[in-house]
Amino acid sequence: MNPATTALVLIEFQNDFTSEGGTLHGAVAEVMSATGTLPNAKKALDAARAAGTTVIHSPISFQPGYFEISSHPYGILKGVVDSTSFVKGTWGCEIVGDVAPTDGEIVLEGKRGLDAFASTNLDFILRSKGIETIVLGGFLTNCCVESTMRSAYEKGFEVYTLTDAVGATSLEEHANAIKFDYPMFSKPITTDEFVASLAGVAATSDTSRGY
């Protein structure tokens, strides 16, 4: 995995999902605990930063009143509206401190639905930076992560998904997506495998320089 042509894309690591007191935290807390979602995301992020990999944060946000979407939402977006989640300017909408962006990292704007490509300039950013491989982590395993994965696959990117840095509203949904859906549209790997891949490239590069 070449750090220069790889991007780590972290989807919706926001307090409403990740943190005690978040509007949707209770729904994902079991899976987060079982998989170590947040610590693994931080491990992946630290490794990406050390390797010089492009880091992209993909939060979702809405104005108070949710005027950007249908006045009669259904499905997952109805759940967001009913729970008053991801409202701009609130603590719940902020990216959790453990994986908060630093200078030089990209924070997408305009995500209003599931697929991180659909209402943002993610595709433009990736192609303008010469990115060939994207590595995904975030929420929900079987929703926004999977939707983004499918689009990235269709667009011709090499797609990896961090199976232990994603979270869902139940262990069953989480396991089902990883077992049956992820291998169809990505190369499922663990965070440790991702870190080892970046470290292996760095070691090879150092050897080539005679270090």
Secondary structure, 3 states (H helix, E strand, C coil): CCHHHEEEEEECCEHHHHCCCCCCHHHHHHHHHHHCHHHHHHHHHHHHHHHCCEEEEECCCECCCCCCCCCCCCCHHHHHHHCCCCECCCHHHCECHHHCCCCCCEECCCCCCCCCCCCCCHHHHHHHCCCCEEEEEEECCCCHHHHHHHHHHHCCCEEEEEEEEEECCCHHHHHHHHHHHHHHHCEEECHHHHHHHHHHHHHHHHHHCCC
